[in-house]
Amino acid sequence: MALSKEGNALVERMKKDLMDILACPICKRELELTVDEDKGDEIIAGSLYCKKCDYRYPIMDSIPNLLPLELQE
């Protein structure tokens, strides 16, 4: 993930080449990428899907939310 500064926080950006190292935070299995919008190698919107857990993690504004459902806002 690429880091960029927004306000006082560093924000991680989702890049396509990260699929080689990303895994489901619950079961640690491979995730499937769905791209709804991209810009070059950066994913602006989409999702990461875990087949085993049957859960889809959203990617919004280039930021993947890999928190388990009960911790997402």
Buried (B, 14 or more C-beta within 10 A) or exposed (E): BEEEEEEEEEBEBBBEEBBEEBEBBEEEEBBEBEEEEBEEEBBBBBBBBBEEBEBBBBBEEBBBEBEEEEEEE
